[in-house]
């Protein structure tokens, strides 16, 4: 598996898996907000329902249909990081 970090818009990223940071508290990084928008608010819905929390070391794999990636890995760094770049993985 190959990993890459990029600053491309999520809608133009082609990958088998999108990796998105989901902080525990505070404002989301721009990349997370853009990912949530591209996924039709899926991340915020999952967080509001309590299915994801953003607590340190939490990781949730979310399968996607008709989205920019086969799946989305929500990776939790804990407290709000200062900068996070979106990542993608290709086989």
DRENTIVEX-666870 format. One record per residue: residue number from 1; residue in three letters; chain; y negated, z, x of N, C-alpha, C, CB in turn. Coordinates in nm, 3 decimals, padded with zeros to 5 digits. Each point is the difference from the previous one (the first is absolute). Glycine has a CB too. Layout:
<lumkols>
<lumkol seq="NUM" type="ALA" mol="A" n_north="Y" n_up="Z" n_east="X" ca_north="Y" ca_up="Z" ca_east="X" c_north="Y" c_up="Z" c_east="X" cb_north="Y" cb_up="Z" cb_east="X"/>
...
</lumkols>
This chain:
<lumkols>
<lumkol seq="1" type="UNK" mol="A" n_north="00.117" n_up="00.000" n_east="00.085" ca_north="-00.117" ca_up="00.000" ca_east="-00.085" c_north="-00.123" c_up="00.000" c_east="00.089" cb_north="00.123" cb_up="00.122" cb_east="-00.186"/>
<lumkol seq="2" type="UNK" mol="A" n_north="-00.221" n_up="-00.202" n_east="00.150" ca_north="-00.126" ca_up="-00.006" ca_east="00.073" c_north="-00.109" c_up="00.069" c_east="-00.080" cb_north="00.070" cb_up="-00.215" cb_east="00.111"/>
<lumkol seq="3" type="UNK" mol="A" n_north="-00.152" n_up="00.293" n_east="-00.043" ca_north="-00.111" ca_up="00.069" ca_east="-00.063" c_north="-00.130" c_up="-00.057" c_east="00.054" cb_north="00.137" cb_up="00.210" cb_east="-00.030"/>
<lumkol seq="4" type="UNK" mol="A" n_north="-00.237" n_up="-00.213" n_east="-00.056" ca_north="-00.133" ca_up="-00.042" ca_east="00.047" c_north="-00.106" c_up="00.073" c_east="-00.081" cb_north="00.087" cb_up="-00.227" cb_east="00.069"/>
<lumkol seq="5" type="UNK" mol="A" n_north="-00.198" n_up="00.257" n_east="-00.002" ca_north="-00.117" ca_up="00.058" ca_east="-00.066" c_north="-00.103" c_up="-00.110" c_east="-00.010" cb_north="00.047" cb_up="00.235" cb_east="00.088"/>
<lumkol seq="6" type="UNK" mol="A" n_north="-00.115" n_up="-00.241" n_east="-00.202" ca_north="-00.104" ca_up="-00.101" ca_east="-00.014" c_north="-00.107" c_up="00.049" c_east="-00.096" cb_north="00.165" cb_up="-00.182" cb_east="00.048"/>
<lumkol seq="7" type="UNK" mol="A" n_north="-00.274" n_up="00.110" n_east="-00.048" ca_north="-00.109" ca_up="00.036" ca_east="-00.091" c_north="-00.020" c_up="-00.109" c_east="-00.105" cb_north="-00.111" cb_up="00.131" cb_east="00.183"/>
<lumkol seq="8" type="UNK" mol="A" n_north="00.214" n_up="-00.213" n_east="-00.205" ca_north="-00.006" ca_up="-00.103" ca_east="-00.103" c_north="00.001" c_up="00.064" c_east="-00.139" cb_north="00.116" cb_up="-00.164" cb_east="00.153"/>
<lumkol seq="9" type="UNK" mol="A" n_north="-00.172" n_up="00.093" n_east="-00.247" ca_north="00.005" ca_up="00.047" ca_east="-00.139" c_north="00.146" c_up="00.005" c_east="-00.045" cb_north="-00.229" cb_up="-00.098" cb_east="-00.050"/>
<lumkol seq="10" type="UNK" mol="A" n_north="00.264" n_up="00.199" n_east="-00.026" ca_north="00.139" ca_up="00.017" ca_east="-00.042" c_north="00.048" c_up="-00.120" c_east="-00.081" cb_north="-00.033" cb_up="00.247" cb_east="-00.002"/>
<lumkol seq="11" type="UNK" mol="A" n_north="-00.055" n_up="-00.311" n_east="-00.071" ca_north="00.040" ca_up="-00.114" ca_east="-00.083" c_north="00.036" c_up="-00.122" c_east="00.084" cb_north="-00.148" cb_up="00.087" cb_east="-00.180"/>
<lumkol seq="12" type="UNK" mol="A" n_north="00.104" n_up="-00.091" n_east="00.307" ca_north="00.035" ca_up="-00.113" ca_east="00.087" c_north="00.104" c_up="00.038" c_east="00.104" cb_north="-00.229" cb_up="-00.091" cb_east="-00.035"/>
<lumkol seq="13" type="UNK" mol="A" n_north="00.285" n_up="00.211" n_east="00.026" ca_north="00.101" ca_up="00.046" ca_east="00.095" c_north="00.138" c_up="-00.035" c_east="-00.052" cb_north="-00.151" cb_up="00.187" cb_east="00.077"/>
<lumkol seq="14" type="UNK" mol="A" n_north="00.229" n_up="-00.255" n_east="00.006" ca_north="00.138" ca_up="-00.034" ca_east="-00.036" c_north="00.091" c_up="00.089" c_east="00.082" cb_north="-00.060" cb_up="-00.242" cb_east="-00.059"/>
<lumkol seq="15" type="UNK" mol="A" n_north="00.136" n_up="00.326" n_east="-00.009" ca_north="00.088" ca_up="00.094" ca_east="00.069" c_north="00.113" c_up="00.041" c_east="-00.092" cb_north="-00.191" cb_up="00.083" cb_east="00.140"/>
<lumkol seq="16" type="UNK" mol="A" n_north="00.299" n_up="-00.038" n_east="-00.080" ca_north="00.111" ca_up="00.054" ca_east="-00.080" c_north="-00.033" c_up="00.138" c_east="-00.053" cb_north="00.161" cb_up="-00.133" cb_east="00.137"/>
<lumkol seq="17" type="UNK" mol="A" n_north="-00.245" n_up="00.205" n_east="-00.064" ca_north="-00.035" ca_up="00.137" ca_east="-00.040" c_north="-00.144" c_up="00.029" c_east="00.041" cb_north="00.241" cb_up="00.074" cb_east="00.023"/>
<lumkol seq="18" type="UNK" mol="A" n_north="-00.320" n_up="-00.029" n_east="-00.117" ca_north="-00.136" ca_up="00.044" ca_east="00.030" c_north="00.003" c_up="00.150" c_east="00.024" cb_north="-00.103" cb_up="-00.187" cb_east="-00.140"/>
<lumkol seq="19" type="UNK" mol="A" n_north="00.034" n_up="00.232" n_east="00.244" ca_north="-00.007" ca_up="00.142" ca_east="00.031" c_north="-00.143" c_up="00.045" c_east="-00.027" cb_north="00.187" cb_up="-00.015" cb_east="00.176"/>
<lumkol seq="20" type="UNK" mol="A" n_north="-00.202" n_up="00.110" n_east="-00.268" ca_north="-00.133" ca_up="00.043" ca_east="-00.042" c_north="-00.012" c_up="00.151" c_east="00.017" cb_north="-00.016" cb_up="-00.192" cb_east="-00.165"/>
<lumkol seq="21" type="UNK" mol="A" n_north="-00.091" n_up="00.236" n_east="00.229" ca_north="-00.025" ca_up="00.143" ca_east="00.019" c_north="-00.053" c_up="00.062" c_east="-00.129" cb_north="-00.046" cb_up="-00.037" cb_east="00.245"/>
<lumkol seq="22" type="UNK" mol="A" n_north="00.099" n_up="00.152" n_east="-00.280" ca_north="-00.044" ca_up="00.071" ca_east="-00.119" c_north="-00.033" c_up="00.144" c_east="00.040" cb_north="00.142" cb_up="-00.148" cb_east="-00.153"/>
<lumkol seq="23" type="UNK" mol="A" n_north="-00.270" n_up="00.178" n_east="00.180" ca_north="-00.038" ca_up="00.134" ca_east="00.043" c_north="00.020" c_up="00.104" c_east="-00.111" cb_north="-00.165" cb_up="-00.104" cb_east="00.155"/>
<lumkol seq="24" type="UNK" mol="A" n_north="00.186" n_up="00.227" n_east="-00.112" ca_north="00.021" ca_up="00.110" ca_east="-00.094" c_north="-00.127" c_up="00.035" c_east="-00.077" cb_north="00.177" cb_up="00.088" cb_east="00.151"/>
<lumkol seq="25" type="UNK" mol="A" n_north="-00.289" n_up="-00.082" n_east="-00.082" ca_north="-00.127" ca_up="00.039" ca_east="-00.063" c_north="-00.111" c_up="-00.091" c_east="00.047" cb_north="00.077" cb_up="00.238" cb_east="-00.014"/>
<lumkol seq="26" type="UNK" mol="A" n_north="-00.187" n_up="-00.234" n_east="-00.058" ca_north="-00.118" ca_up="-00.076" ca_east="00.040" c_north="00.005" c_up="-00.144" c_east="-00.047" cb_north="-00.021" cb_up="00.149" cb_east="00.196"/>
<lumkol seq="27" type="UNK" mol="A" n_north="-00.078" n_up="-00.223" n_east="-00.153" ca_north="-00.010" ca_up="-00.141" ca_east="-00.037" c_north="00.108" c_up="-00.081" c_east="00.070" cb_north="-00.247" cb_up="00.024" cb_east="-00.035"/>
<lumkol seq="28" type="UNK" mol="A" n_north="00.294" n_up="-00.125" n_east="-00.031" ca_north="00.097" ca_up="-00.092" ca_east="00.059" c_north="-00.069" c_up="-00.090" c_east="00.101" cb_north="00.139" cb_up="00.007" cb_east="-00.209"/>
<lumkol seq="29" type="UNK" mol="A" n_north="-00.067" n_up="-00.048" n_east="00.313" ca_north="-00.055" ca_up="-00.103" ca_east="00.090" c_north="-00.018" c_up="-00.130" c_east="-00.078" cb_north="00.112" cb_up="00.107" cb_east="00.202"/>
<lumkol seq="30" type="UNK" mol="A" n_north="-00.198" n_up="-00.192" n_east="-00.155" ca_north="-00.026" ca_up="-00.128" ca_east="-00.067" c_north="00.129" c_up="-00.079" c_east="-00.018" cb_north="-00.230" cb_up="-00.003" cb_east="00.099"/>
<lumkol seq="31" type="UNK" mol="A" n_north="00.317" n_up="00.006" n_east="00.001" ca_north="00.125" ca_up="-00.076" ca_east="-00.009" c_north="00.088" c_up="00.048" c_east="-00.116" cb_north="-00.010" cb_up="-00.037" cb_east="00.247"/>
<lumkol seq="32" type="UNK" mol="A" n_north="00.012" n_up="00.167" n_east="-00.273" ca_north="00.080" ca_up="00.055" ca_east="-00.111" c_north="-00.061" c_up="-00.040" c_east="-00.133" cb_north="00.071" cb_up="00.194" cb_east="00.144"/>
<lumkol seq="33" type="UNK" mol="A" n_north="-00.202" n_up="-00.187" n_east="-00.154" ca_north="-00.070" ca_up="-00.040" ca_east="-00.123" c_north="00.025" c_up="-00.148" c_east="-00.030" cb_north="-00.177" cb_up="00.175" cb_east="00.042"/>
<lumkol seq="34" type="UNK" mol="A" n_north="00.170" n_up="-00.259" n_east="00.062" ca_north="00.024" ca_up="-00.143" ca_east="-00.018" c_north="00.145" c_up="-00.026" c_east="-00.040" cb_north="-00.179" cb_up="-00.052" cb_east="00.168"/>
<lumkol seq="35" type="UNK" mol="A" n_north="00.272" n_up="00.124" n_east="-00.107" ca_north="00.142" ca_up="-00.015" ca_east="-00.036" c_north="00.023" c_up="00.040" c_east="-00.145" cb_north="00.066" cb_up="00.044" cb_east="00.239"/>
<lumkol seq="36" type="UNK" mol="A" n_north="-00.127" n_up="00.066" n_east="-00.281" ca_north="00.014" ca_up="00.046" ca_east="-00.138" c_north="-00.052" c_up="-00.105" c_east="-00.098" cb_north="-00.022" cb_up="00.239" cb_east="00.077"/>
<lumkol seq="37" type="UNK" mol="A" n_north="-00.092" n_up="-00.298" n_east="-00.045" ca_north="-00.057" ca_up="-00.106" ca_east="-00.085" c_north="00.090" c_up="-00.122" c_east="-00.006" cb_north="-00.227" cb_up="00.082" cb_east="00.057"/>
<lumkol seq="38" type="UNK" mol="A" n_north="00.281" n_up="-00.123" n_east="00.058" ca_north="00.086" ca_up="-00.117" ca_east="00.005" c_north="00.132" c_up="00.024" c_east="-00.075" cb_north="-00.103" cb_up="-00.062" cb_east="00.219"/>
<lumkol seq="39" type="UNK" mol="A" n_north="00.143" n_up="00.188" n_east="-00.228" ca_north="00.124" ca_up="00.035" ca_east="-00.069" c_north="-00.025" c_up="00.044" c_east="-00.144" cb_north="00.098" cb_up="00.067" cb_east="00.220"/>
<lumkol seq="40" type="UNK" mol="A" n_north="-00.215" n_up="-00.098" n_east="-00.272" ca_north="-00.031" ca_up="00.030" ca_east="-00.139" c_north="-00.012" c_up="00.149" c_east="-00.031" cb_north="00.115" cb_up="-00.208" cb_east="-00.057"/>
<lumkol seq="41" type="UNK" mol="A" n_north="-00.158" n_up="00.287" n_east="00.157" ca_north="-00.018" ca_up="00.144" ca_east="-00.022" c_north="00.130" c_up="00.080" c_east="00.011" cb_north="-00.190" cb_up="-00.058" cb_east="-00.146"/>
<lumkol seq="42" type="UNK" mol="A" n_north="00.295" n_up="-00.004" n_east="00.199" ca_north="00.130" ca_up="00.066" ca_east="00.008" c_north="-00.003" c_up="00.130" c_east="00.081" cb_north="00.104" cb_up="-00.224" cb_east="-00.020"/>
<lumkol seq="43" type="UNK" mol="A" n_north="-00.173" n_up="00.225" n_east="00.133" ca_north="-00.003" ca_up="00.119" ca_east="00.085" c_north="-00.070" c_up="00.115" c_east="-00.071" cb_north="-00.001" cb_up="-00.146" cb_east="00.204"/>
<lumkol seq="44" type="UNK" mol="A" n_north="-00.112" n_up="00.119" n_east="-00.266" ca_north="-00.071" ca_up="00.107" ca_east="-00.071" c_north="00.080" c_up="00.050" c_east="-00.120" cb_north="-00.219" cb_up="-00.099" cb_east="00.074"/>
<lumkol seq="45" type="UNK" mol="A" n_north="00.292" n_up="00.010" n_east="-00.141" ca_north="00.085" ca_up="00.041" ca_east="-00.112" c_north="00.112" c_up="00.093" c_east="00.049" cb_north="-00.051" cb_up="-00.216" cb_east="-00.121"/>
<lumkol seq="46" type="UNK" mol="A" n_north="00.113" n_up="00.180" n_east="00.232" ca_north="00.107" ca_up="00.084" ca_east="00.057" c_north="-00.053" c_up="00.137" c_east="00.042" cb_north="00.118" cb_up="-00.208" cb_east="00.078"/>
<lumkol seq="47" type="UNK" mol="A" n_north="-00.238" n_up="00.209" n_east="-00.020" ca_north="-00.058" ca_up="00.126" ca_east="00.043" c_north="-00.039" c_up="00.086" c_east="-00.121" cb_north="-00.084" cb_up="-00.111" cb_east="00.210"/>
<lumkol seq="48" type="UNK" mol="A" n_north="00.025" n_up="00.050" n_east="-00.310" ca_north="-00.040" ca_up="00.073" ca_east="-00.120" c_north="00.121" c_up="00.059" c_east="-00.073" cb_north="-00.199" cb_up="-00.151" cb_east="-00.022"/>
<lumkol seq="49" type="UNK" mol="A" n_north="00.312" n_up="00.078" n_east="00.023" ca_north="00.122" ca_up="00.048" ca_east="-00.065" c_north="00.071" c_up="00.107" c_east="00.082" cb_north="00.023" cb_up="-00.224" cb_east="-00.106"/>
<lumkol seq="50" type="UNK" mol="A" n_north="-00.067" n_up="00.245" n_east="00.230" ca_north="00.063" ca_up="00.100" ca_east="00.085" c_north="00.122" c_up="-00.053" c_east="00.074" cb_north="-00.082" cb_up="00.172" cb_east="-00.155"/>
<lumkol seq="51" type="UNK" mol="A" n_north="00.104" n_up="-00.303" n_east="00.151" ca_north="00.115" ca_up="-00.058" ca_east="00.068" c_north="-00.020" c_up="-00.011" c_east="00.150" cb_north="00.050" cb_up="-00.127" cb_east="-00.207"/>
<lumkol seq="52" type="UNK" mol="A" n_north="-00.175" n_up="00.121" n_east="00.251" ca_north="-00.035" ca_up="00.003" ca_east="00.143" c_north="-00.114" c_up="00.098" c_east="00.017" cb_north="00.074" cb_up="-00.242" cb_east="00.036"/>
<lumkol seq="53" type="UNK" mol="A" n_north="-00.076" n_up="00.313" n_east="00.077" ca_north="-00.104" ca_up="00.102" ca_east="00.018" c_north="-00.088" c_up="-00.023" c_east="00.122" cb_north="00.151" cb_up="00.157" cb_east="-00.112"/>
<lumkol seq="54" type="UNK" mol="A" n_north="-00.101" n_up="-00.229" n_east="00.212" ca_north="-00.076" ca_up="-00.018" ca_east="00.122" c_north="00.015" c_up="00.115" c_east="00.097" cb_north="-00.159" cb_up="-00.135" cb_east="-00.130"/>
<lumkol seq="55" type="UNK" mol="A" n_north="00.250" n_up="00.228" n_east="00.103" ca_north="00.020" ca_up="00.113" ca_east="00.091" c_north="00.059" c_up="-00.050" c_east="00.132" cb_north="00.034" cb_up="00.157" cb_east="-00.196"/>
<lumkol seq="56" type="UNK" mol="A" n_north="-00.068" n_up="-00.091" n_east="00.303" ca_north="00.040" ca_up="-00.039" ca_east="00.134" c_north="00.149" c_up="-00.032" c_east="00.008" cb_north="-00.185" cb_up="00.141" cb_east="00.090"/>
<lumkol seq="57" type="UNK" mol="A" n_north="00.216" n_up="-00.254" n_east="-00.029" ca_north="00.136" ca_up="-00.049" ca_east="00.027" c_north="00.074" c_up="-00.050" c_east="-00.125" cb_north="00.006" cb_up="00.160" cb_east="00.188"/>
<lumkol seq="58" type="UNK" mol="A" n_north="-00.071" n_up="-00.167" n_east="-00.303" ca_north="00.063" ca_up="-00.055" ca_east="-00.118" c_north="00.001" c_up="-00.153" c_east="00.010" cb_north="-00.074" cb_up="00.200" cb_east="-00.140"/>
<lumkol seq="59" type="UNK" mol="A" n_north="00.182" n_up="-00.260" n_east="00.100" ca_north="00.011" ca_up="-00.146" ca_east="-00.003" c_north="00.072" c_up="-00.041" c_east="-00.128" cb_north="00.003" cb_up="-00.013" cb_east="00.254"/>
<lumkol seq="60" type="UNK" mol="A" n_north="-00.058" n_up="-00.084" n_east="-00.322" ca_north="00.060" ca_up="-00.048" ca_east="-00.124" c_north="00.009" c_up="-00.152" c_east="00.006" cb_north="-00.091" cb_up="00.198" cb_east="-00.129"/>
<lumkol seq="61" type="UNK" mol="A" n_north="00.209" n_up="-00.253" n_east="00.106" ca_north="00.019" ca_up="-00.144" ca_east="-00.005" c_north="-00.006" c_up="-00.044" c_east="-00.146" cb_north="00.142" cb_up="00.001" cb_east="00.212"/>
<lumkol seq="62" type="UNK" mol="A" n_north="-00.231" n_up="-00.093" n_east="-00.240" ca_north="-00.020" ca_up="-00.049" ca_east="-00.136" c_north="00.036" c_up="-00.148" c_east="-00.004" cb_north="-00.183" cb_up="00.173" cb_east="-00.045"/>
<lumkol seq="63" type="UNK" mol="A" n_north="00.288" n_up="-00.212" n_east="-00.028" ca_north="00.032" ca_up="-00.143" ca_east="-00.010" c_north="-00.107" c_up="-00.073" c_east="-00.080" cb_north="00.247" cb_up="00.053" cb_east="00.014"/>
<lumkol seq="64" type="UNK" mol="A" n_north="-00.276" n_up="-00.176" n_east="00.025" ca_north="-00.104" ca_up="-00.078" ca_east="-00.067" c_north="00.057" c_up="-00.131" c_east="-00.052" cb_north="-00.175" cb_up="00.105" cb_east="00.147"/>
<lumkol seq="65" type="UNK" mol="A" n_north="00.127" n_up="-00.148" n_east="-00.261" ca_north="00.034" ca_up="-00.131" ca_east="-00.056" c_north="-00.128" c_up="-00.079" c_east="-00.015" cb_north="00.203" cb_up="00.092" cb_east="-00.121"/>
<lumkol seq="66" type="UNK" mol="A" n_north="-00.201" n_up="-00.218" n_east="00.161" ca_north="-00.117" ca_up="-00.088" ca_east="-00.013" c_north="-00.124" c_up="00.059" c_east="00.065" cb_north="00.096" cb_up="-00.088" cb_east="-00.212"/>
<lumkol seq="67" type="UNK" mol="A" n_north="-00.079" n_up="00.147" n_east="00.329" ca_north="-00.111" ca_up="00.062" ca_east="00.073" c_north="-00.001" c_up="-00.052" c_east="00.144" cb_north="00.013" cb_up="00.207" cb_east="-00.147"/>
<lumkol seq="68" type="UNK" mol="A" n_north="-00.118" n_up="-00.175" n_east="00.225" ca_north="-00.005" ca_up="-00.048" ca_east="00.139" c_north="00.092" c_up="00.080" c_east="00.091" cb_north="-00.235" cb_up="-00.072" cb_east="-00.039"/>
<lumkol seq="69" type="UNK" mol="A" n_north="00.363" n_up="00.066" n_east="00.014" ca_north="00.100" ca_up="00.072" ca_east="00.080" c_north="00.115" c_up="00.040" c_east="-00.090" cb_north="-00.178" cb_up="00.084" cb_east="00.159"/>
<lumkol seq="70" type="UNK" mol="A" n_north="00.296" n_up="-00.071" n_east="-00.102" ca_north="00.116" ca_up="00.038" ca_east="-00.079" c_north="-00.002" c_up="00.149" c_east="-00.033" cb_north="00.131" cb_up="-00.184" cb_east="00.107"/>
<lumkol seq="71" type="UNK" mol="A" n_north="-00.198" n_up="00.260" n_east="-00.023" ca_north="-00.008" ca_up="00.143" ca_east="-00.022" c_north="-00.125" c_up="00.057" c_east="00.063" cb_north="00.248" cb_up="00.012" cb_east="-00.007"/>
<lumkol seq="72" type="UNK" mol="A" n_north="-00.280" n_up="00.109" n_east="-00.031" ca_north="-00.117" ca_up="00.069" ca_east="00.054" c_north="00.044" c_up="00.139" c_east="00.044" cb_north="-00.160" cb_up="-00.131" cb_east="-00.150"/>
<lumkol seq="73" type="UNK" mol="A" n_north="00.140" n_up="00.162" n_east="00.278" ca_north="00.031" ca_up="00.131" ca_east="00.052" c_north="-00.129" c_up="00.081" c_east="00.002" cb_north="00.194" cb_up="-00.089" cb_east="00.140"/>
<lumkol seq="74" type="UNK" mol="A" n_north="-00.199" n_up="00.192" n_east="-00.223" ca_north="-00.116" ca_up="00.089" ca_east="-00.001" c_north="00.026" c_up="00.110" c_east="00.101" cb_north="-00.053" cb_up="-00.051" cb_east="-00.246"/>
<lumkol seq="75" type="UNK" mol="A" n_north="-00.024" n_up="00.049" n_east="00.353" ca_north="00.018" ca_up="00.094" ca_east="00.110" c_north="-00.112" c_up="00.102" c_east="-00.004" cb_north="00.116" cb_up="-00.175" cb_east="00.140"/>
<lumkol seq="76" type="UNK" mol="A" n_north="-00.080" n_up="00.303" n_east="-00.136" ca_north="-00.099" ca_up="00.106" ca_east="-00.015" c_north="-00.032" c_up="00.065" c_east="00.135" cb_north="00.082" cb_up="00.040" cb_east="-00.233"/>
<lumkol seq="77" type="UNK" mol="A" n_north="-00.205" n_up="-00.056" n_east="00.280" ca_north="-00.041" ca_up="00.064" ca_east="00.124" c_north="-00.053" c_up="00.142" c_east="-00.019" cb_north="-00.052" cb_up="-00.225" cb_east="00.086"/>
<lumkol seq="78" type="UNK" mol="A" n_north="00.053" n_up="00.276" n_east="-00.207" ca_north="-00.055" ca_up="00.133" ca_east="-00.027" c_north="-00.147" c_up="-00.009" c_east="-00.036" cb_north="00.166" cb_up="00.101" cb_east="00.158"/>
<lumkol seq="79" type="UNK" mol="A" n_north="-00.249" n_up="-00.029" n_east="-00.086" ca_north="-00.145" ca_up="-00.002" ca_east="-00.025" c_north="-00.056" c_up="-00.139" c_east="00.024" cb_north="-00.016" cb_up="00.242" cb_east="00.066"/>
<lumkol seq="80" type="UNK" mol="A" n_north="-00.101" n_up="-00.270" n_east="-00.121" ca_north="-00.061" ca_up="-00.131" ca_east="00.012" c_north="-00.023" c_up="-00.037" c_east="00.146" cb_north="-00.109" cb_up="00.033" cb_east="-00.223"/>
<lumkol seq="81" type="UNK" mol="A" n_north="00.169" n_up="-00.144" n_east="00.268" ca_north="-00.022" ca_up="-00.044" ca_east="00.137" c_north="-00.135" c_up="-00.069" c_east="00.013" cb_north="00.246" cb_up="-00.025" cb_east="00.032"/>
<lumkol seq="82" type="UNK" mol="A" n_north="-00.294" n_up="00.012" n_east="00.090" ca_north="-00.130" ca_up="-00.063" ca_east="00.020" c_north="00.007" c_up="-00.151" c_east="-00.014" cb_north="-00.061" cb_up="00.187" cb_east="00.150"/>
<lumkol seq="83" type="UNK" mol="A" n_north="00.172" n_up="-00.248" n_east="-00.108" ca_north="00.014" ca_up="-00.145" ca_east="-00.015" c_north="00.147" c_up="-00.036" c_east="-00.007" cb_north="-00.216" cb_up="-00.038" cb_east="00.123"/>
<lumkol seq="84" type="UNK" mol="A" n_north="00.247" n_up="-00.046" n_east="-00.216" ca_north="00.139" ca_up="-00.046" ca_east="-00.014" c_north="-00.003" c_up="-00.150" c_east="-00.024" cb_north="00.076" cb_up="00.225" cb_east="-00.093"/>
<lumkol seq="85" type="UNK" mol="A" n_north="00.005" n_up="-00.296" n_east="00.170" ca_north="00.013" ca_up="-00.144" ca_east="-00.020" c_north="00.127" c_up="-00.025" c_east="-00.079" cb_north="-00.124" cb_up="-00.052" cb_east="00.216"/>
<lumkol seq="86" type="UNK" mol="A" n_north="00.123" n_up="-00.045" n_east="-00.307" ca_north="00.122" ca_up="-00.030" ca_east="-00.074" c_north="00.103" c_up="-00.059" c_east="00.095" cb_north="-00.131" cb_up="-00.039" cb_east="-00.213"/>
<lumkol seq="87" type="UNK" mol="A" n_north="00.256" n_up="00.060" n_east="00.185" ca_north="00.108" ca_up="-00.053" ca_east="00.083" c_north="00.095" c_up="-00.078" c_east="-00.087" cb_north="-00.021" cb_up="00.191" cb_east="00.163"/>
<lumkol seq="88" type="UNK" mol="A" n_north="00.094" n_up="-00.280" n_east="-00.101" ca_north="00.100" ca_up="-00.075" ca_east="-00.072" c_north="00.122" c_up="-00.017" c_east="00.090" cb_north="-00.177" cb_up="-00.120" cb_east="-00.135"/>
<lumkol seq="89" type="UNK" mol="A" n_north="00.290" n_up="00.101" n_east="00.073" ca_north="00.125" ca_up="-00.020" ca_east="00.075" c_north="00.065" c_up="-00.127" c_east="-00.047" cb_north="00.031" cb_up="00.248" cb_east="00.030"/>
<lumkol seq="90" type="UNK" mol="A" n_north="00.017" n_up="-00.326" n_east="00.065" ca_north="00.072" ca_up="-00.123" ca_east="-00.032" c_north="00.135" c_up="00.004" c_east="00.069" cb_north="-00.215" cb_up="-00.129" cb_east="-00.026"/>
<lumkol seq="91" type="UNK" mol="A" n_north="00.313" n_up="00.070" n_east="-00.038" ca_north="00.132" ca_up="-00.010" ca_east="00.063" c_north="00.007" c_up="-00.122" c_east="00.085" cb_north="00.105" cb_up="00.121" cb_east="-00.188"/>
</lumkols>
